Amino acid sequence: MTWEILFVFALLLFAVVSFVWERISADLTAITVFAVLLFISMLSGSKDLPSLHVLLGVFSNSAPLTIAGMFIVSTALERTGAIDQITAYLRRLVRLPYRSFIFVMVIGVAAVSAFINNTPVVIVLMPVILTLSREMGIASSKLLIPLSYASIFGGTCTLLGTSTNLLASGILQDAGHAPIGMFELAAVGLPILAVGCTYLVFFGQKLLPQRETLTSILSEEERKEFITEAFVRNGSELIGNTASESGFLNGRGIRLLEIVRQGVAVSGNPREIPLLASDRLVLSCRPSGVAEAHSIKGIAMYDELTDGLETIAMDEGAIVEGVVAPKASITGKSLSEINFRQRFRMVIVAVHRKGENQRERLGELRLQEGDTLLLMGSTVAIESLSSSDEVVLLDRPRVPAKSVRAKMPLAIGTATGIVLLASLNLVPIVAAVLLGVVLLLLTGCIRTKEAYTSVEWSILIIIFGMLALGHAMNSSGASLIIAESLTDLVRSFTPAHLQNIMMLLIIYIITSTFTEFLSNNAAVALMVPIALGIAETLGVDARPFVIGSCIAASASFATPIGYQTNTYVYGAGGYKFRDFTKVGLPLNVLCCLVTVTVVPLFWAFE
Protein backbone atom coordinates (compact mmCIF):
# COMPACT_ATOMS: atom_id res chain seq x y z
CA MET A 1 0.00 0.00 0.00
CA THR A 2 1.56 3.30 -1.13
CA TRP A 3 1.87 6.44 0.94
CA GLU A 4 -0.63 8.14 -1.41
CA ILE A 5 -3.29 5.57 -0.54
CA LEU A 6 -2.57 5.94 3.19
CA PHE A 7 -2.76 9.72 2.83
CA VAL A 8 -6.12 9.56 1.04
CA PHE A 9 -7.51 7.15 3.64
CA ALA A 10 -6.34 9.55 6.37
CA LEU A 11 -8.18 12.41 4.63
CA LEU A 12 -11.28 10.24 4.30
CA LEU A 13 -11.13 9.35 8.00
CA PHE A 14 -10.70 13.01 8.94
CA ALA A 15 -13.72 13.99 6.83
CA VAL A 16 -15.97 11.27 8.28
CA VAL A 17 -14.95 11.99 11.90
CA SER A 18 -15.33 15.74 11.42
CA PHE A 19 -18.78 15.39 9.85
CA VAL A 20 -19.94 13.23 12.76
CA TRP A 21 -18.18 15.19 15.51
CA GLU A 22 -19.52 18.56 14.30
CA ARG A 23 -16.87 20.58 16.09
CA ILE A 24 -16.22 22.38 12.82
CA SER A 25 -18.81 22.98 10.13
CA ALA A 26 -19.24 20.53 7.27
CA ASP A 27 -18.32 23.11 4.64
CA LEU A 28 -15.13 24.02 6.51
CA THR A 29 -14.27 20.32 6.66
CA ALA A 30 -14.72 20.09 2.89
CA ILE A 31 -12.55 23.17 2.28
CA THR A 32 -9.87 21.72 4.55
CA VAL A 33 -9.88 18.42 2.65
CA PHE A 34 -9.62 20.26 -0.68
CA ALA A 35 -6.83 22.58 0.50
CA VAL A 36 -4.73 19.82 2.09
CA LEU A 37 -5.16 17.61 -0.96
CA LEU A 38 -4.16 20.45 -3.29
CA PHE A 39 -1.12 21.37 -1.19
CA ILE A 40 0.21 17.81 -0.81
CA SER A 41 -0.39 17.05 -4.48
CA MET A 42 1.56 20.10 -5.62
CA LEU A 43 4.29 19.66 -3.00
CA SER A 44 4.92 15.98 -3.73
CA GLY A 45 4.34 16.03 -7.47
CA SER A 46 3.02 12.48 -7.16
CA LYS A 47 1.32 11.09 -10.25
CA ASP A 48 -0.93 9.00 -7.98
CA LEU A 49 -2.61 12.12 -6.61
CA PRO A 50 -4.86 14.34 -8.73
CA SER A 51 -3.02 17.22 -10.40
CA LEU A 52 -3.88 20.89 -10.00
CA HIS A 53 -5.74 20.77 -13.31
CA VAL A 54 -7.84 17.77 -12.20
CA LEU A 55 -8.63 19.24 -8.78
CA LEU A 56 -9.71 22.58 -10.22
CA GLY A 57 -11.71 20.62 -12.76
CA VAL A 58 -14.29 19.76 -10.08
CA PHE A 59 -15.60 23.31 -10.53
CA SER A 60 -16.51 22.44 -14.12
CA ASN A 61 -18.81 19.62 -13.01
CA SER A 62 -22.31 20.56 -14.14
CA ALA A 63 -24.05 19.13 -11.07
CA PRO A 64 -23.24 21.94 -8.55
CA LEU A 65 -24.28 24.59 -11.09
CA THR A 66 -27.55 22.76 -11.72
CA ILE A 67 -28.14 22.41 -7.98
CA ALA A 68 -27.51 26.14 -7.44
CA GLY A 69 -29.99 26.95 -10.20
CA MET A 70 -32.64 24.70 -8.67
CA PHE A 71 -32.23 26.48 -5.33
CA ILE A 72 -33.13 29.71 -7.13
CA VAL A 73 -36.06 28.14 -8.97
CA SER A 74 -37.41 26.66 -5.72
CA THR A 75 -37.13 30.01 -3.95
CA ALA A 76 -38.96 31.75 -6.80
CA LEU A 77 -41.80 29.23 -6.53
CA GLU A 78 -41.92 29.75 -2.77
CA ARG A 79 -41.76 33.54 -3.05
CA THR A 80 -44.61 33.76 -5.58
CA GLY A 81 -46.83 31.50 -3.48
CA ALA A 82 -46.78 28.46 -5.77
CA ILE A 83 -46.04 26.11 -2.89
CA ASP A 84 -48.91 27.70 -0.93
CA GLN A 85 -51.37 26.17 -3.38
CA ILE A 86 -51.08 22.90 -1.50
CA THR A 87 -52.18 24.77 1.64
CA ALA A 88 -55.75 25.26 0.40
CA TYR A 89 -55.73 21.65 -0.73
CA LEU A 90 -54.80 20.49 2.79
CA ARG A 91 -57.24 22.80 4.57
CA ARG A 92 -60.14 21.05 2.87
CA LEU A 93 -59.07 17.78 4.46
CA VAL A 94 -59.27 18.65 8.16
CA ARG A 95 -62.47 16.66 8.63
CA LEU A 96 -60.93 13.49 7.28
CA PRO A 97 -59.90 10.69 9.67
CA TYR A 98 -56.20 10.67 10.58
CA ARG A 99 -55.24 7.88 8.19
CA SER A 100 -57.04 9.45 5.25
CA PHE A 101 -55.43 12.81 5.97
CA ILE A 102 -51.95 11.26 6.14
CA PHE A 103 -52.50 9.46 2.84
CA VAL A 104 -53.61 12.59 0.97
CA MET A 105 -50.94 14.78 2.61
CA VAL A 106 -48.10 12.38 1.76
CA ILE A 107 -49.18 12.07 -1.88
CA GLY A 108 -49.63 15.83 -2.28
CA VAL A 109 -46.35 16.81 -0.63
CA ALA A 110 -44.43 14.11 -2.50
CA ALA A 111 -45.82 15.35 -5.82
CA VAL A 112 -44.55 18.88 -5.13
CA SER A 113 -41.19 17.71 -3.71
CA ALA A 114 -40.50 15.65 -6.81
CA PHE A 115 -39.74 18.90 -8.68
CA ILE A 116 -38.85 21.41 -5.95
CA ASN A 117 -36.10 21.42 -3.34
CA ASN A 118 -37.52 19.66 -0.26
CA THR A 119 -36.50 22.23 2.34
CA PRO A 120 -38.69 25.18 1.21
CA VAL A 121 -41.64 22.81 0.81
CA VAL A 122 -41.35 21.71 4.45
CA ILE A 123 -40.59 25.23 5.72
CA VAL A 124 -43.69 26.65 4.01
CA LEU A 125 -45.99 23.83 5.09
CA MET A 126 -44.87 23.49 8.72
CA PRO A 127 -47.00 26.42 9.98
CA VAL A 128 -49.94 25.09 7.95
CA ILE A 129 -49.62 21.59 9.40
CA LEU A 130 -49.35 22.99 12.94
CA THR A 131 -52.53 25.01 12.42
CA LEU A 132 -54.35 22.01 10.98
CA SER A 133 -53.20 19.81 13.88
CA ARG A 134 -54.92 22.18 16.30
CA GLU A 135 -58.10 22.23 14.21
CA MET A 136 -58.08 18.42 14.02
CA GLY A 137 -57.29 18.01 17.73
CA ILE A 138 -54.17 15.97 16.91
CA ALA A 139 -50.69 16.50 18.36
CA SER A 140 -48.39 18.12 15.81
CA SER A 141 -45.87 15.34 16.47
CA LYS A 142 -48.28 12.97 14.70
CA LEU A 143 -48.03 15.02 11.49
CA LEU A 144 -44.62 16.68 11.17
CA ILE A 145 -42.47 13.56 10.71
CA PRO A 146 -44.86 12.34 7.96
CA LEU A 147 -44.50 15.80 6.36
CA SER A 148 -40.71 15.47 6.26
CA TYR A 149 -40.81 11.87 5.09
CA ALA A 150 -43.30 12.74 2.32
CA SER A 151 -40.90 15.34 0.92
CA ILE A 152 -38.13 12.71 0.96
CA PHE A 153 -40.35 10.21 -0.87
CA GLY A 154 -40.97 12.79 -3.59
CA GLY A 155 -37.26 13.50 -3.92
CA THR A 156 -36.57 9.90 -4.92
CA CYS A 157 -38.89 10.05 -7.94
CA THR A 158 -37.16 12.49 -10.31
CA LEU A 159 -33.72 13.79 -11.19
CA LEU A 160 -34.69 17.24 -9.86
CA GLY A 161 -36.14 15.81 -6.66
CA THR A 162 -32.98 16.26 -4.62
CA SER A 163 -29.45 17.56 -5.05
CA THR A 164 -27.98 14.09 -4.47
CA ASN A 165 -29.63 12.81 -7.66
CA LEU A 166 -28.13 15.65 -9.68
CA LEU A 167 -24.73 15.10 -8.08
CA ALA A 168 -24.74 11.36 -8.79
CA SER A 169 -25.77 12.06 -12.38
CA GLY A 170 -22.89 14.52 -12.78
CA ILE A 171 -20.32 12.06 -11.41
CA LEU A 172 -21.74 9.32 -13.62
CA GLN A 173 -21.48 11.57 -16.68
CA ASP A 174 -17.89 12.56 -15.85
CA ALA A 175 -17.01 8.86 -15.71
CA GLY A 176 -18.19 8.42 -19.30
CA HIS A 177 -21.67 7.04 -18.61
CA ALA A 178 -25.02 8.46 -19.70
CA PRO A 179 -26.54 10.91 -17.18
CA ILE A 180 -29.62 9.95 -15.19
CA GLY A 181 -32.86 10.77 -17.01
CA MET A 182 -35.48 13.13 -15.62
CA PHE A 183 -37.94 10.36 -14.69
CA GLU A 184 -35.53 7.42 -14.71
CA LEU A 185 -35.55 7.20 -10.91
CA ALA A 186 -39.35 6.97 -10.83
CA ALA A 187 -39.07 3.23 -11.50
CA VAL A 188 -37.83 2.78 -7.95
CA GLY A 189 -39.03 6.07 -6.42
CA LEU A 190 -42.74 5.41 -6.99
CA PRO A 191 -42.64 1.96 -5.30
CA ILE A 192 -40.83 3.58 -2.36
CA LEU A 193 -43.55 6.27 -2.22
CA ALA A 194 -46.24 3.57 -2.24
CA VAL A 195 -44.57 1.49 0.48
CA GLY A 196 -43.70 4.53 2.61
CA CYS A 197 -47.19 5.99 2.36
CA THR A 198 -48.76 2.65 3.30
CA TYR A 199 -46.40 2.33 6.26
CA LEU A 200 -47.26 5.79 7.61
CA VAL A 201 -51.00 5.32 7.05
CA PHE A 202 -51.25 2.01 8.89
CA PHE A 203 -48.47 2.26 11.48
CA GLY A 204 -47.76 5.98 11.82
CA GLN A 205 -50.42 6.82 14.38
CA LYS A 206 -49.20 4.05 16.68
CA LEU A 207 -45.46 4.61 16.27
CA LEU A 208 -45.40 8.41 16.18
CA PRO A 209 -45.07 9.94 19.66
CA GLN A 210 -47.52 12.20 21.46
CA ARG A 211 -45.17 15.13 22.07
CA GLU A 212 -45.98 18.58 23.35
CA THR A 213 -44.72 21.71 21.63
CA LEU A 214 -42.21 24.11 23.14
CA THR A 215 -44.97 26.41 24.40
CA SER A 216 -46.18 23.68 26.75
CA ILE A 217 -43.12 24.03 28.99
CA LEU A 218 -44.58 27.32 30.29
CA SER A 219 -46.74 27.21 33.37
CA GLU A 220 -50.13 28.93 33.27
CA GLU A 221 -48.72 31.86 35.23
CA GLU A 222 -45.70 32.17 32.95
CA ARG A 223 -48.03 32.48 29.96
CA LYS A 224 -49.33 35.70 31.54
CA GLU A 225 -45.92 37.32 32.06
CA PHE A 226 -45.29 41.00 31.41
CA ILE A 227 -42.15 42.50 29.95
CA THR A 228 -41.04 45.74 31.55
CA GLU A 229 -37.90 47.77 32.07
CA ALA A 230 -36.20 49.42 35.01
CA PHE A 231 -32.92 51.25 35.57
CA VAL A 232 -30.41 51.16 38.42
CA ARG A 233 -30.53 54.39 40.48
CA ASN A 234 -27.39 56.36 41.23
CA GLY A 235 -26.14 55.42 44.68
CA SER A 236 -28.13 52.18 44.70
CA GLU A 237 -26.88 49.42 46.98
CA LEU A 238 -27.14 47.07 44.00
CA ILE A 239 -24.22 48.75 42.19
CA GLY A 240 -21.21 46.44 42.00
CA ASN A 241 -23.21 43.34 42.87
CA THR A 242 -24.73 40.74 40.58
CA ALA A 243 -28.39 39.77 40.73
CA SER A 244 -27.35 36.39 42.11
CA GLU A 245 -25.24 37.97 44.88
CA SER A 246 -27.79 40.56 45.96
CA GLY A 247 -30.78 38.26 45.53
CA PHE A 248 -33.03 41.29 44.95
CA LEU A 249 -35.22 39.31 42.55
CA ASN A 250 -35.42 36.08 44.52
CA GLY A 251 -38.93 34.92 45.39
CA ARG A 252 -40.60 37.85 43.66
CA GLY A 253 -41.81 36.15 40.48
CA ILE A 254 -39.44 38.29 38.41
CA ARG A 255 -36.78 37.19 35.94
CA LEU A 256 -33.89 39.32 34.69
CA LEU A 257 -33.79 38.81 30.92
CA GLU A 258 -31.16 41.31 29.84
CA ILE A 259 -28.93 44.17 30.95
CA VAL A 260 -28.56 47.08 28.52
CA ARG A 261 -25.58 49.36 29.15
CA GLN A 262 -25.09 52.53 27.12
CA GLY A 263 -27.52 51.24 24.52
CA VAL A 264 -25.86 47.84 24.07
CA ALA A 265 -26.95 44.52 25.56
CA VAL A 266 -24.26 43.13 27.87
CA SER A 267 -23.15 39.64 26.87
CA GLY A 268 -23.20 36.77 29.33
CA ASN A 269 -25.62 35.50 31.96
CA PRO A 270 -27.44 38.63 33.18
CA ARG A 271 -27.70 37.24 36.73
CA GLU A 272 -23.89 37.04 36.95
CA ILE A 273 -23.06 40.53 35.64
CA PRO A 274 -22.17 43.25 38.22
CA LEU A 275 -24.63 46.12 37.97
CA LEU A 276 -23.63 49.73 37.28
CA ALA A 277 -25.51 52.96 37.76
CA SER A 278 -28.01 53.70 34.96
CA ASP A 279 -28.00 50.10 33.73
CA ARG A 280 -31.28 49.32 32.04
CA LEU A 281 -32.80 46.05 33.27
CA VAL A 282 -35.21 44.10 31.08
CA LEU A 283 -37.51 42.20 33.42
CA SER A 284 -40.14 39.52 32.96
CA CYS A 285 -42.78 39.70 35.69
CA ARG A 286 -45.48 37.19 36.49
CA PRO A 287 -48.76 38.64 37.75
CA SER A 288 -47.66 37.94 41.31
CA GLY A 289 -44.47 39.93 40.72
CA VAL A 290 -45.97 43.09 39.24
CA ALA A 291 -46.36 44.90 42.55
CA GLU A 292 -43.05 43.48 43.79
CA ALA A 293 -41.21 45.07 40.86
CA HIS A 294 -42.27 48.55 41.98
CA SER A 295 -41.22 47.92 45.58
CA ILE A 296 -37.59 46.93 44.91
CA LYS A 297 -35.18 49.48 46.42
CA GLY A 298 -32.42 50.80 44.23
CA ILE A 299 -34.20 50.51 40.89
CA ALA A 300 -36.77 52.72 39.19
CA MET A 301 -39.41 51.43 36.79
CA TYR A 302 -39.55 53.10 33.39
CA ASP A 303 -43.28 53.07 32.59
CA GLU A 304 -46.30 51.22 33.75
CA LEU A 305 -46.56 47.70 32.36
CA THR A 306 -47.53 48.44 28.77
CA ASP A 307 -46.47 45.14 27.23
CA GLY A 308 -48.74 42.86 29.18
CA LEU A 309 -48.55 39.58 27.39
CA GLU A 310 -51.88 38.43 28.76
CA THR A 311 -53.59 41.28 26.94
CA ILE A 312 -51.61 40.69 23.78
CA ALA A 313 -52.29 36.96 23.93
CA MET A 314 -56.01 37.64 23.80
CA ASP A 315 -55.44 39.75 20.69
CA GLU A 316 -52.73 38.39 18.39
CA GLY A 317 -50.70 36.16 20.68
CA ALA A 318 -47.49 37.27 22.36
CA ILE A 319 -46.06 33.81 22.94
CA VAL A 320 -45.07 32.28 19.62
CA GLU A 321 -42.80 29.56 18.32
CA GLY A 322 -40.40 29.93 15.45
CA VAL A 323 -37.63 28.04 13.69
CA VAL A 324 -34.28 29.56 12.74
CA ALA A 325 -34.60 29.81 8.97
CA PRO A 326 -32.22 28.44 6.34
CA LYS A 327 -29.41 30.90 5.56
CA ALA A 328 -30.45 33.16 8.48
CA SER A 329 -27.80 35.72 9.43
CA ILE A 330 -28.33 34.92 13.12
CA THR A 331 -27.08 31.33 12.66
CA GLY A 332 -23.85 30.67 14.54
CA LYS A 333 -24.20 33.76 16.73
CA SER A 334 -25.13 34.09 20.39
CA LEU A 335 -28.17 36.10 21.46
CA SER A 336 -25.84 38.64 23.03
CA GLU A 337 -23.91 39.08 19.80
CA ILE A 338 -27.13 39.44 17.83
CA ASN A 339 -28.54 41.89 20.38
CA PHE A 340 -31.75 39.97 19.74
CA ARG A 341 -34.18 41.91 21.88
CA GLN A 342 -33.18 45.32 20.61
CA ARG A 343 -33.00 44.15 17.02
CA PHE A 344 -36.34 42.33 16.94
CA ARG A 345 -38.08 43.79 20.04
CA MET A 346 -38.73 40.25 21.24
CA VAL A 347 -37.36 38.03 23.99
CA ILE A 348 -36.33 34.40 23.57
CA VAL A 349 -37.73 32.45 26.52
CA ALA A 350 -36.44 28.99 25.55
CA VAL A 351 -34.66 27.14 22.77
CA HIS A 352 -35.45 23.56 21.70
CA ARG A 353 -32.46 21.72 20.25
CA LYS A 354 -31.76 18.02 19.80
CA GLY A 355 -34.75 16.96 21.85
CA GLU A 356 -34.02 19.23 24.83
CA ASN A 357 -35.55 22.48 26.02
CA GLN A 358 -32.92 25.01 27.11
CA ARG A 359 -33.87 27.96 29.29
CA GLU A 360 -30.67 28.74 31.16
CA ARG A 361 -27.73 30.88 29.97
CA LEU A 362 -29.55 31.68 26.75
CA GLY A 363 -27.44 34.77 26.16
CA GLU A 364 -24.38 32.60 25.55
CA LEU A 365 -26.16 30.02 23.37
CA ARG A 366 -25.19 30.11 19.70
CA LEU A 367 -28.20 29.61 17.47
CA GLN A 368 -28.18 26.84 14.89
CA GLU A 369 -30.22 26.37 11.74
CA GLY A 370 -33.37 24.47 12.68
CA ASP A 371 -33.42 25.56 16.35
CA THR A 372 -36.97 26.04 17.60
CA LEU A 373 -37.42 29.25 19.59
CA LEU A 374 -40.08 30.21 22.12
CA LEU A 375 -40.54 33.97 21.77
CA MET A 376 -42.39 36.70 23.66
CA GLY A 377 -43.19 40.12 22.28
CA SER A 378 -45.81 42.61 21.19
CA THR A 379 -48.12 42.19 18.21
CA VAL A 380 -46.14 44.72 16.18
CA ALA A 381 -42.86 42.93 16.95
CA ILE A 382 -44.31 39.57 15.98
CA GLU A 383 -45.59 40.91 12.66
CA SER A 384 -42.21 42.48 11.96
CA LEU A 385 -40.37 39.23 12.71
CA SER A 386 -42.76 37.21 10.55
CA SER A 387 -41.78 39.25 7.50
CA SER A 388 -38.05 38.75 8.08
CA ASP A 389 -35.87 35.96 6.69
CA GLU A 390 -34.41 35.09 10.08
CA VAL A 391 -37.15 33.10 11.82
CA VAL A 392 -40.07 31.12 10.40
CA LEU A 393 -42.98 31.60 12.79
CA LEU A 394 -44.84 28.34 13.22
CA ASP A 395 -48.29 29.76 13.89
CA ARG A 396 -48.59 32.07 10.91
CA PRO A 397 -47.79 31.08 7.31
CA ARG A 398 -46.13 33.76 5.23
CA VAL A 399 -48.40 35.37 2.65
CA PRO A 400 -46.69 36.79 -0.46
CA ALA A 401 -47.57 40.33 -1.49
CA LYS A 402 -50.20 40.62 -4.24
CA SER A 403 -47.65 42.04 -6.70
CA VAL A 404 -45.42 39.01 -6.18
CA ARG A 405 -48.27 36.48 -6.16
CA ALA A 406 -49.36 37.80 -9.57
CA LYS A 407 -46.15 36.35 -10.99
CA MET A 408 -46.99 32.83 -9.80
CA PRO A 409 -48.09 31.60 -13.27
CA LEU A 410 -44.74 32.76 -14.69
CA ALA A 411 -42.82 30.88 -12.00
CA ILE A 412 -44.87 27.70 -12.44
CA GLY A 413 -44.61 27.96 -16.23
CA THR A 414 -40.83 28.35 -16.03
CA ALA A 415 -40.45 25.35 -13.73
CA THR A 416 -42.66 23.30 -16.04
CA GLY A 417 -40.56 24.36 -19.01
CA ILE A 418 -37.38 23.20 -17.26
CA VAL A 419 -38.89 19.78 -16.64
CA LEU A 420 -40.11 19.45 -20.23
CA LEU A 421 -36.82 20.53 -21.81
CA ALA A 422 -34.84 18.12 -19.64
CA SER A 423 -37.36 15.27 -20.02
CA LEU A 424 -37.38 15.47 -23.82
CA ASN A 425 -33.56 15.72 -23.90
CA LEU A 426 -33.81 18.87 -26.01
CA VAL A 427 -30.98 20.46 -24.00
CA PRO A 428 -28.79 19.31 -21.08
CA ILE A 429 -30.47 19.82 -17.74
CA VAL A 430 -27.93 22.43 -16.65
CA ALA A 431 -28.82 24.53 -19.72
CA ALA A 432 -32.55 24.17 -19.02
CA VAL A 433 -32.11 25.23 -15.40
CA LEU A 434 -29.91 28.23 -16.23
CA LEU A 435 -32.37 29.38 -18.89
CA GLY A 436 -35.15 29.09 -16.32
CA VAL A 437 -33.18 31.13 -13.78
CA VAL A 438 -32.62 33.91 -16.34
CA LEU A 439 -36.35 34.02 -17.15
CA LEU A 440 -37.27 34.17 -13.45
CA LEU A 441 -34.87 37.07 -12.91
CA LEU A 442 -35.97 38.99 -16.01
CA THR A 443 -39.67 38.64 -15.16
CA GLY A 444 -39.16 39.72 -11.55
CA CYS A 445 -40.28 36.43 -10.01
CA ILE A 446 -37.17 36.69 -7.87
CA ARG A 447 -34.74 39.56 -7.32
CA THR A 448 -31.02 39.16 -7.98
CA LYS A 449 -30.14 39.58 -4.31
CA GLU A 450 -32.73 36.97 -3.33
CA ALA A 451 -31.31 34.61 -5.94
CA TYR A 452 -27.83 34.86 -4.45
CA THR A 453 -29.22 34.41 -0.94
CA SER A 454 -31.32 31.40 -1.92
CA VAL A 455 -28.31 29.30 -2.91
CA GLU A 456 -27.07 26.97 -0.16
CA TRP A 457 -23.41 27.81 -0.70
CA SER A 458 -22.30 25.50 2.10
CA ILE A 459 -23.81 22.54 0.24
CA LEU A 460 -21.94 23.49 -2.94
CA ILE A 461 -18.68 23.76 -1.00
CA ILE A 462 -19.24 20.31 0.51
CA ILE A 463 -19.88 18.93 -2.97
CA PHE A 464 -16.69 20.46 -4.41
CA GLY A 465 -14.60 19.18 -1.49
CA MET A 466 -16.00 15.67 -1.69
CA LEU A 467 -15.65 15.58 -5.50
CA ALA A 468 -11.96 16.38 -5.05
CA LEU A 469 -11.64 13.61 -2.46
CA GLY A 470 -13.39 11.25 -4.87
CA HIS A 471 -10.82 12.07 -7.57
CA ALA A 472 -8.04 11.40 -5.06
CA MET A 473 -9.55 8.03 -4.14
CA ASN A 474 -9.65 7.08 -7.82
CA SER A 475 -6.19 8.28 -8.84
CA SER A 476 -4.44 6.87 -5.76
CA GLY A 477 -6.11 3.49 -6.03
CA ALA A 478 -7.94 3.82 -2.70
CA SER A 479 -11.32 3.29 -4.38
CA LEU A 480 -10.00 0.17 -6.08
CA ILE A 481 -8.77 -1.26 -2.76
CA ILE A 482 -12.19 -0.67 -1.16
CA ALA A 483 -13.93 -2.12 -4.22
CA GLU A 484 -11.72 -5.22 -4.29
CA SER A 485 -12.09 -5.75 -0.53
CA LEU A 486 -15.89 -5.57 -0.73
CA THR A 487 -15.92 -7.80 -3.80
CA ASP A 488 -13.73 -10.43 -2.13
CA LEU A 489 -15.97 -10.28 0.95
CA VAL A 490 -19.13 -10.85 -1.09
CA ARG A 491 -17.57 -13.64 -3.13
CA SER A 492 -16.49 -15.42 0.04
CA PHE A 493 -20.03 -16.13 1.25
CA THR A 494 -22.42 -15.48 -1.66
CA PRO A 495 -23.32 -17.79 -4.55
CA ALA A 496 -22.20 -16.46 -7.94
CA HIS A 497 -25.73 -15.75 -9.20
CA LEU A 498 -26.49 -13.58 -6.13
CA GLN A 499 -23.24 -11.64 -5.90
CA ASN A 500 -24.47 -8.58 -7.80
CA ILE A 501 -27.60 -8.36 -5.65
CA MET A 502 -25.56 -8.74 -2.46
CA MET A 503 -23.17 -6.02 -3.59
CA LEU A 504 -26.11 -3.71 -4.33
CA LEU A 505 -27.38 -4.38 -0.81
CA ILE A 506 -23.99 -3.59 0.74
CA ILE A 507 -23.64 -0.36 -1.26
CA TYR A 508 -27.13 0.68 -0.15
CA ILE A 509 -26.41 -0.04 3.53
CA ILE A 510 -23.07 1.80 3.53
CA THR A 511 -24.51 4.84 1.71
CA SER A 512 -27.55 4.91 3.98
CA THR A 513 -25.35 4.75 7.08
CA PHE A 514 -23.14 7.57 5.80
CA THR A 515 -26.24 9.66 5.05
CA GLU A 516 -27.72 9.25 8.53
CA PHE A 517 -24.61 10.63 10.22
CA LEU A 518 -22.83 12.72 7.58
CA SER A 519 -24.48 14.56 4.70
CA ASN A 520 -26.44 13.07 1.84
CA ASN A 521 -24.31 14.90 -0.72
CA ALA A 522 -21.08 13.83 0.96
CA ALA A 523 -22.33 10.23 1.02
CA VAL A 524 -23.03 10.25 -2.72
CA ALA A 525 -19.76 12.00 -3.60
CA LEU A 526 -17.83 9.34 -1.68
CA MET A 527 -19.85 6.25 -2.59
CA VAL A 528 -20.50 6.72 -6.31
CA PRO A 529 -16.77 6.50 -7.21
CA ILE A 530 -16.56 3.35 -5.07
CA ALA A 531 -19.65 1.95 -6.79
CA LEU A 532 -18.00 2.59 -10.16
CA GLY A 533 -14.88 0.77 -8.96
CA ILE A 534 -16.93 -2.19 -7.72
CA ALA A 535 -18.70 -2.47 -11.07
CA GLU A 536 -15.35 -2.44 -12.85
CA THR A 537 -14.00 -5.17 -10.53
CA LEU A 538 -17.08 -7.33 -11.06
CA GLY A 539 -17.17 -6.60 -14.77
CA VAL A 540 -20.78 -5.39 -14.70
CA ASP A 541 -22.69 -2.19 -15.50
CA ALA A 542 -22.26 0.44 -12.78
CA ARG A 543 -25.70 2.02 -13.24
CA PRO A 544 -27.63 -0.27 -10.83
CA PHE A 545 -25.09 0.43 -8.08
CA VAL A 546 -25.23 4.20 -8.68
CA ILE A 547 -29.05 4.19 -8.67
CA GLY A 548 -29.00 2.25 -5.39
CA SER A 549 -26.57 4.76 -3.92
CA CYS A 550 -28.83 7.65 -5.05
CA ILE A 551 -31.88 6.21 -3.33
CA ALA A 552 -29.96 5.31 -0.16
CA ALA A 553 -28.62 8.86 0.13
CA SER A 554 -32.12 10.33 -0.17
CA ALA A 555 -34.09 7.81 1.91
CA SER A 556 -32.84 9.04 5.29
CA PHE A 557 -35.45 8.45 7.98
CA ALA A 558 -33.74 7.03 11.08
CA THR A 559 -32.09 10.18 12.49
CA PRO A 560 -33.03 13.87 12.62
CA ILE A 561 -29.60 14.89 11.29
CA GLY A 562 -29.40 12.77 8.15
CA TYR A 563 -31.67 15.02 6.09
CA GLN A 564 -32.32 18.76 6.45
CA THR A 565 -36.10 18.45 6.51
CA ASN A 566 -35.85 16.04 9.45
CA THR A 567 -33.78 18.63 11.31
CA TYR A 568 -36.47 21.29 10.88
CA VAL A 569 -39.37 19.21 12.15
CA TYR A 570 -37.17 17.82 14.97
CA GLY A 571 -37.60 20.89 17.15
CA ALA A 572 -40.96 22.09 15.86
CA GLY A 573 -42.63 18.79 16.77
CA GLY A 574 -40.94 18.50 20.17
CA TYR A 575 -39.37 15.20 19.08
CA LYS A 576 -36.55 13.28 20.70
CA PHE A 577 -33.78 11.58 18.72
CA ARG A 578 -35.21 8.14 19.48
CA ASP A 579 -38.55 9.09 17.89
CA PHE A 580 -36.91 9.20 14.46
CA THR A 581 -35.15 5.90 15.09
CA LYS A 582 -38.37 4.22 16.21
CA VAL A 583 -40.37 5.39 13.20
CA GLY A 584 -37.63 5.73 10.61
CA LEU A 585 -35.48 2.63 11.05
CA PRO A 586 -38.20 0.20 9.87
CA LEU A 587 -38.82 2.57 6.95
CA ASN A 588 -35.10 2.50 6.10
CA VAL A 589 -35.26 -1.30 6.00
CA LEU A 590 -38.39 -1.27 3.82
CA CYS A 591 -36.84 1.18 1.35
CA CYS A 592 -33.70 -0.94 1.21
CA LEU A 593 -35.72 -4.06 0.40
CA VAL A 594 -37.74 -2.22 -2.25
CA THR A 595 -34.59 -0.83 -3.88
CA VAL A 596 -32.70 -4.13 -3.91
CA THR A 597 -35.77 -5.84 -5.38
CA VAL A 598 -36.74 -3.24 -7.99
CA VAL A 599 -33.38 -1.96 -9.26
CA PRO A 600 -32.31 -5.24 -10.97
CA LEU A 601 -35.68 -5.36 -12.75
CA PHE A 602 -35.11 -2.03 -14.52
CA TRP A 603 -31.32 -1.73 -14.64
CA ALA A 604 -29.54 -4.88 -15.79
CA PHE A 605 -26.12 -5.66 -14.35
CA GLU A 606 -24.92 -7.12 -17.63
Secondary structure, DSSP 8 states (H G I E B T S, - for coil): --HHHHHHHHHHHHHHHHHHH-SS-HHHHHHHHHHHHHHHHHHH--TTS--HHHHHGGGG-HHHHHHHHHHHHHHHHHHTTSTTHHHHHHHTTTTS-HHHHHHHHHHHHHHHHTTS-HHHHHHHHHHHHHHHHHHHT--GGGTHHHHHHHHHHHHTSSGGG-HHHHHHHHHHHHTTS----TTTTHHHHHHHHHHHHHHHHHHHHHHS-----GGGGS-TTGGG-EEEEEEE-TT-TTBT--HHHH-TTTTTTEEEEEEEETTEE--S-GGGS-B-TT-EEEEEE-GGGHHHHHH-TTEEE-SS--EEHHHHHHHT-SEEEEEE-TT-TTTT-BHHHHTHHHHHSEEEEEEEETTEEE-SSGGG-B--TT-EEEEEE-HHHHHHHHTSSSEEETTS-----HHHHTTHHHHHHHHHHHHHHHHTTSS-HHHHHHHHHHHHHHTTSS-HHHHHHHS-HHHHHHHHHHHHHHHHHHHHTHHHHHHHHHHHHHHHHS-GGGHHHHHHHHHHHHHHHHHHHS-HHHHHHHHHHHHHHHHHHHTS-SHHHHHHHHHHHH---S-SSSSHHHHHHHHHTT--HHHHHHHHHHHHHHHHHHHHHHHHHHS---
